[in-house]
Amino acid sequence: MSESAPPTQTAPEGTPDARVRAPWQRVLRICVAAFLLWLLLFAPTLQHNAQVSPVGTRRTVALDLLGPIAATSRALQLSHLVSWTDEATGRTGNQPGNGVLSTLGPGHRHGGHPGKPHPGGQPSGTPTTVAPHGSGAPDITHPTAADPLRVLIVGDSLGIDMGGPLQNDLANTGVVQATLDARESTGLTRPDYFNWPAELQSDLGTARPQVVVIMMGANDPQDFPGPPDVPFTSPQWNVMYAARVAAFMKLAQSSGTTVIWVGMPPMQNAALSAKMSDVDAVDQQQAALCKPPVDFISSWTLLGTAQGAYAPFITNAAGQVINVRTPDGIHLTPAGGEVLSQTVLNYLRGPLHFQLP
C-alpha cells in the first residue's frame, strides 16, 4: 500500500498574503536611480572606451552624451572609489595596454597560459652590449648559453597567439633570451589608445634585442581619428598608414637590429579578410623599402589554403590534420601559433643563418 503525499498547506480563502509588494512605480524609480549611480561612477571608463572605439556616428554620439557625466564624476572624484573597489576585489580591468610582458632566458619554459604575465616581467640580469652588424661587431649568429641571442617579440592579440609558442621555442634552444610584449586590441592606427612607438622605444632600451619579431595589424583597418577623421581605404589613409608602418620598422632597426615582420593570416569573414590583405600589402611594401629591408613572412598560405583562402584546419608536413584557428575565425589556436613559431625559427636558421640548436 503506497503512502499518499501530504496535503499542500494553503492559506484559508480570504486570508491576506503576508508578503509585501512595492508599487511598480517605486521599483522603477529605484532601478533608474541605481542605473544613474552606476553611470556616474563608471562614466570616465565608458568615455575612454568611446574615445578608442572606431570612428563614426556611434562614437560621436557616445562622446557627446558621456562628456558632461564623466566631467561630473571626475569633479566628485568618484573614479577613486571605483579604483579602490577594484583593488579590494583583485580586479585590474581591461585597461589600455594590458597584455603580455614576459621574458624567458635560455633553457626556461613558460608553463603558464600565453595570456598571463610571466612572473618577474622585466628581463633579468644585465645584458651584454652587442654592437650592430658589421664593423668588427661580435658574431651574433652563433649565440651561446653564456652569451644568448636577445629576441624581442611584439604585437597585438594575434601576436600573443604566435608570441607565446615562439617565446617558448626560442628559450628551449638554450641560447636565446626571448622577451614577449604583446597587447590585445592594439595597433598603429590608434596611438590614443596604445602608443606602440613609445612602447617599442621602451622595450628597445630594456630588452636591448638583437632580433625583433613583429606581428600586428588586425586592429588597424579603421579610420584615423581627427580632426578631421581620415576614413579607412581613402588614399590619404593609405599614405598615413604606410608612413606609420615605415617609421615603426625603422625604429625597430634603429640599433642595427634584425627585424622580422609576420603578416596577418586570412580571416573567416570575407570583408575582414580583404582588409587584412590590404594591411599585409602595405606592410610588405614598406618592409621591402626599408634599408636594410625588413624580413617579411606571409602567413596567408601557412594558415590557409594553397590559394590563400581561410581554413580552420590544415595538413602539416607530417600529413596530420591540425586545427589552427579558433571558433571566432580570427585568432590562432596553440597549434596555429606553433606553425608560425616554427616558420620564424626556420627563417632564423635558414636565410638569416642563426645557429640555433
C-alpha positions as CSV (number, residue, x, y, z in Angstrom):
1,M,0.0,0.0,0.0
2,S,1.6,3.2,-1.1
3,E,1.8,6.3,1.0
4,S,-0.1,9.3,-0.1
5,A,1.6,12.7,-0.4
6,P,0.9,15.0,2.5
7,P,-1.7,17.7,1.7
8,T,-0.4,21.0,0.5
9,Q,-0.8,23.7,3.1
10,T,-2.8,26.7,1.6
11,A,-3.9,29.8,3.2
12,P,-7.6,29.9,4.0
13,E,-9.7,31.8,1.5
14,G,-9.9,35.4,2.3
15,T,-6.6,35.4,4.4
16,P,-4.4,38.3,3.2
17,D,-0.9,37.4,1.7
18,A,1.8,38.2,4.3
19,R,4.3,39.2,1.5
20,V,4.7,43.0,1.0
21,R,4.7,44.1,-2.6
22,A,6.1,47.5,-3.5
23,P,4.3,49.6,-6.1
24,W,5.8,49.2,-9.6
25,Q,6.4,52.9,-9.8
26,R,8.7,52.7,-6.7
27,V,10.6,49.7,-8.2
28,L,11.1,51.6,-11.4
29,R,12.4,54.7,-9.6
30,I,14.9,52.5,-7.6
31,C,16.1,50.9,-10.8
32,V,16.5,54.2,-12.6
33,A,18.4,55.7,-9.5
34,A,20.7,52.6,-9.4
35,F,21.5,52.9,-13.1
36,L,22.2,56.7,-12.8
37,L,24.6,56.0,-9.9
38,W,26.4,53.3,-11.9
39,L,26.6,55.6,-14.9
40,L,28.1,58.4,-12.7
41,L,30.6,56.0,-11.2
42,F,31.8,54.5,-14.5
43,A,31.3,57.4,-16.8
44,P,35.1,58.1,-17.2
45,T,35.7,54.4,-18.2
46,L,32.8,54.5,-20.6
47,Q,34.1,57.8,-22.1
48,H,37.5,56.2,-22.6
49,N,36.0,53.2,-24.3
50,A,34.1,55.5,-26.6
51,Q,37.3,57.5,-27.4
52,V,39.2,54.5,-28.5
53,S,36.2,52.9,-30.4
54,P,36.1,53.0,-34.3
55,V,35.4,56.5,-35.7
56,G,31.8,57.1,-36.7
57,T,28.4,58.4,-35.6
58,R,28.1,56.0,-32.7
59,R,31.4,57.2,-31.3
60,T,30.5,60.8,-31.7
61,V,27.1,60.5,-30.0
62,A,28.6,58.5,-27.1
63,L,31.2,61.1,-26.5
64,D,28.7,63.9,-26.6
65,L,26.5,62.1,-24.1
66,L,29.2,60.9,-21.8
67,G,31.3,64.1,-21.7
68,P,29.3,66.1,-19.1
69,I,28.7,63.0,-16.9
70,A,32.4,62.0,-16.9
71,A,33.4,65.5,-16.0
72,T,31.0,65.5,-13.1
73,S,32.3,62.1,-12.0
74,R,35.9,63.4,-12.1
75,A,34.9,66.6,-10.2
76,L,33.4,64.4,-7.4
77,Q,36.4,62.1,-7.5
78,L,34.2,59.1,-7.9
79,S,36.8,57.3,-10.0
80,H,38.9,56.8,-6.9
81,L,36.1,54.9,-5.3
82,V,35.9,52.6,-8.4
83,S,39.7,52.1,-8.2
84,W,39.7,51.3,-4.5
85,T,36.9,48.8,-5.1
86,D,38.8,47.1,-8.0
87,E,41.9,46.8,-5.9
88,A,40.0,45.4,-2.9
89,T,38.4,42.7,-5.1
90,G,41.5,42.0,-7.1
91,R,40.2,43.2,-10.4
92,T,42.5,45.1,-12.7
93,G,40.1,45.7,-15.5
94,N,40.8,45.8,-19.3
95,Q,42.9,48.9,-19.2
96,P,44.7,50.2,-22.3
97,G,48.0,48.4,-22.7
98,N,47.1,45.4,-20.6
99,G,48.7,42.3,-22.3
100,V,51.7,40.1,-22.1
101,L,55.1,41.2,-21.0
102,S,57.4,38.4,-20.2
103,T,61.0,37.3,-20.5
104,L,62.4,33.8,-20.8
105,G,66.0,33.0,-20.8
106,P,67.9,30.1,-22.2
107,G,66.5,26.7,-21.1
108,H,63.5,28.1,-19.3
109,R,60.0,27.3,-20.4
110,H,56.9,29.4,-19.7
111,G,54.5,26.9,-18.3
112,G,51.5,29.3,-18.0
113,H,48.8,30.4,-20.4
114,P,50.3,32.8,-23.0
115,G,47.8,35.4,-21.9
116,K,49.2,35.6,-18.4
117,P,52.1,37.8,-17.5
118,H,55.2,35.9,-16.6
119,P,56.4,36.4,-13.1
120,G,59.2,38.9,-13.0
121,G,58.0,40.8,-16.0
122,Q,61.2,42.5,-17.0
123,P,64.4,40.9,-18.4
124,S,66.6,39.6,-15.6
125,G,70.3,40.2,-15.3
126,T,72.4,42.8,-17.1
127,P,72.5,42.1,-20.8
128,T,75.9,42.4,-22.5
129,T,76.2,45.1,-25.2
130,V,76.4,43.8,-28.7
131,A,77.4,46.2,-31.4
132,P,75.3,46.4,-34.6
133,H,76.1,44.2,-37.6
134,G,79.3,45.0,-39.4
135,S,82.4,47.0,-38.5
136,G,84.0,44.3,-36.3
137,A,80.8,43.5,-34.4
138,P,80.6,40.2,-32.5
139,D,79.1,37.4,-34.5
140,I,75.6,37.2,-33.0
141,T,74.6,34.3,-35.4
142,H,76.4,31.9,-33.0
143,P,74.8,32.5,-29.6
144,T,75.7,30.5,-26.6
145,A,74.1,30.0,-23.2
146,A,76.6,32.4,-21.7
147,D,76.0,35.0,-24.4
148,P,72.5,34.3,-25.6
149,L,70.8,35.9,-28.6
150,R,68.3,38.5,-27.4
151,V,65.0,38.4,-29.2
152,L,62.0,40.8,-28.6
153,I,58.5,39.7,-29.8
154,V,55.8,42.4,-30.1
155,G,52.3,42.5,-31.5
156,D,48.6,42.5,-31.0
157,S,46.3,39.6,-29.9
158,L,47.5,37.6,-32.9
159,G,51.0,38.5,-31.8
160,I,50.2,36.9,-28.5
161,D,48.9,33.8,-30.3
162,M,52.2,33.5,-32.1
163,G,54.4,35.0,-29.5
164,G,53.7,32.6,-26.7
165,P,54.8,29.5,-28.7
166,L,57.7,31.4,-30.2
167,Q,59.0,32.6,-26.9
168,N,58.9,29.1,-25.5
169,D,60.6,27.6,-28.6
170,L,63.3,30.2,-28.6
171,A,64.0,29.7,-24.9
172,N,64.1,26.0,-25.3
173,T,67.1,26.3,-27.7
174,G,69.1,27.1,-24.6
175,V,70.9,30.0,-26.4
176,V,68.1,32.7,-26.7
177,Q,66.7,35.1,-24.2
178,A,63.2,35.9,-25.5
179,T,61.0,38.8,-24.4
180,L,57.4,39.0,-25.3
181,D,55.5,42.3,-25.2
182,A,52.1,41.8,-26.8
183,R,48.9,43.9,-26.2
184,E,45.4,43.0,-27.1
185,S,43.3,45.4,-29.2
186,T,46.3,47.5,-30.2
187,G,47.9,48.5,-33.4
188,L,49.4,51.5,-35.2
189,T,46.2,53.3,-36.2
190,R,45.1,54.4,-32.7
191,P,48.1,55.7,-30.6
192,D,45.5,57.5,-28.5
193,Y,44.5,54.0,-27.2
194,F,48.0,52.5,-27.0
195,N,51.2,54.2,-28.3
196,W,53.3,51.4,-29.8
197,P,56.2,53.5,-31.0
198,A,56.7,54.7,-27.4
199,E,56.3,51.1,-26.1
200,L,58.8,49.8,-28.6
201,Q,61.3,52.6,-27.7
202,S,61.0,51.5,-24.1
203,D,61.4,47.8,-25.0
204,L,64.5,48.5,-27.0
205,G,66.1,50.2,-24.1
206,T,65.1,47.5,-21.6
207,A,65.5,44.2,-23.6
208,R,68.2,45.5,-25.9
209,P,67.2,43.0,-28.5
210,Q,69.4,41.9,-31.5
211,V,66.3,40.5,-33.3
212,V,62.8,41.9,-33.2
213,V,59.8,39.9,-34.4
214,I,56.6,41.8,-35.0
215,M,53.1,40.6,-35.7
216,M,50.3,43.3,-35.6
217,G,47.7,44.8,-37.9
218,A,44.5,43.0,-37.1
219,N,43.0,46.2,-35.4
220,D,44.4,48.7,-37.9
221,P,41.7,48.8,-40.6
222,Q,39.8,51.7,-39.1
223,D,39.5,55.4,-39.6
224,F,42.3,57.7,-38.2
225,P,40.6,59.9,-35.6
226,G,40.8,63.6,-36.4
227,P,40.0,66.3,-36.5
228,P,39.5,65.7,-39.4
229,D,38.8,62.0,-39.4
230,V,40.6,60.1,-42.2
231,P,38.4,57.3,-43.5
232,F,39.8,53.8,-43.9
233,T,40.6,52.8,-47.6
234,S,40.8,56.5,-48.6
235,P,44.1,57.4,-50.5
236,Q,45.1,59.6,-47.6
237,W,44.6,56.7,-45.1
238,N,46.9,54.5,-47.2
239,V,49.6,57.2,-47.2
240,M,49.3,57.8,-43.4
241,Y,49.3,54.1,-42.5
242,A,52.3,53.4,-44.8
243,A,54.2,56.2,-43.0
244,R,53.4,54.8,-39.6
245,V,54.5,51.3,-40.6
246,A,57.7,52.6,-42.1
247,A,58.5,54.6,-39.0
248,F,57.8,51.7,-36.7
249,M,60.1,49.4,-38.8
250,K,62.9,52.0,-38.8
251,L,62.5,52.4,-35.0
252,A,62.8,48.6,-34.6
253,Q,66.0,48.7,-36.8
254,S,67.5,51.7,-35.0
255,S,70.1,49.7,-33.1
256,G,71.2,47.6,-36.0
257,T,68.6,45.1,-35.1
258,T,67.4,42.4,-37.4
259,V,63.6,42.8,-37.9
260,I,61.1,40.1,-38.9
261,W,57.5,41.1,-39.7
262,V,54.9,38.4,-39.7
263,G,51.9,39.2,-41.8
264,M,48.2,38.7,-41.0
265,P,46.5,35.4,-42.0
266,P,43.2,35.2,-44.0
267,M,40.1,35.6,-41.9
268,Q,36.8,33.7,-42.0
269,N,34.8,36.9,-42.6
270,A,35.4,37.9,-46.2
271,A,35.2,41.6,-45.6
272,L,37.8,41.4,-42.7
273,S,40.0,39.1,-44.8
274,A,40.0,41.7,-47.6
275,K,41.1,44.3,-45.0
276,M,43.9,42.1,-43.8
277,S,45.1,41.7,-47.4
278,D,45.2,45.5,-47.7
279,V,47.2,45.8,-44.5
280,D,49.6,43.0,-45.5
281,A,50.2,44.7,-48.8
282,V,51.3,47.9,-47.1
283,D,53.4,46.1,-44.6
284,Q,55.2,44.0,-47.2
285,Q,55.8,47.1,-49.4
286,Q,57.3,49.1,-46.6
287,A,59.4,46.1,-45.5
288,A,61.0,46.0,-48.9
289,L,61.6,49.7,-48.9
290,C,63.4,49.7,-45.6
291,K,67.2,50.0,-45.7
292,P,68.2,47.3,-44.9
293,P,65.0,45.6,-45.9
294,V,62.8,44.1,-43.1
295,D,62.3,40.4,-43.5
296,F,58.6,39.8,-44.2
297,I,56.9,36.4,-43.6
298,S,53.5,36.0,-45.1
299,S,51.1,33.7,-43.2
300,W,48.5,33.8,-45.9
301,T,49.1,30.2,-47.1
302,L,50.8,29.0,-44.0
303,L,47.4,29.2,-42.1
304,G,45.1,28.9,-45.1
305,T,44.7,27.0,-48.4
306,A,47.3,27.0,-51.1
307,Q,45.2,29.7,-52.8
308,G,45.2,31.9,-49.6
309,A,41.7,31.2,-48.5
310,Y,40.6,30.8,-44.9
311,A,41.0,27.3,-43.5
312,P,40.3,26.3,-39.8
313,F,42.2,23.1,-40.4
314,I,45.4,22.5,-42.3
315,T,47.6,19.5,-43.1
316,N,51.1,19.8,-41.8
317,A,54.3,18.4,-43.3
318,A,53.8,15.1,-41.4
319,G,50.4,14.6,-43.0
320,Q,48.5,15.4,-39.9
321,V,45.3,17.5,-40.0
322,I,45.6,20.2,-37.3
323,N,43.2,22.9,-36.1
324,V,44.9,26.2,-36.5
325,R,42.1,28.8,-35.9
326,T,39.7,29.5,-33.1
327,P,35.9,29.5,-33.5
328,D,35.9,33.3,-33.9
329,G,37.6,32.9,-37.3
330,I,40.2,35.4,-36.3
331,H,42.6,34.2,-33.7
332,L,45.1,31.3,-33.7
333,T,44.9,28.1,-31.7
334,P,48.1,27.0,-29.9
335,A,48.7,24.7,-32.9
336,G,48.3,27.7,-35.3
337,G,50.7,29.7,-33.2
338,E,53.2,26.9,-33.3
339,V,53.0,26.8,-37.1
340,L,54.1,30.4,-37.2
341,S,56.7,29.9,-34.4
342,Q,58.4,27.1,-36.4
343,T,58.3,29.2,-39.5
344,V,60.1,32.0,-37.8
345,L,62.6,29.6,-36.3
346,N,63.3,28.1,-39.7
347,Y,63.7,31.6,-41.1
348,L,66.3,32.4,-38.4
349,R,68.2,29.2,-39.0
350,G,67.9,29.4,-42.8
351,P,68.1,32.8,-44.6
352,L,69.4,34.6,-41.6
353,H,72.0,31.9,-40.7
354,F,71.5,31.9,-36.9
355,Q,72.9,28.8,-35.4
356,L,70.1,27.7,-33.1
357,P,70.0,24.1,-31.7
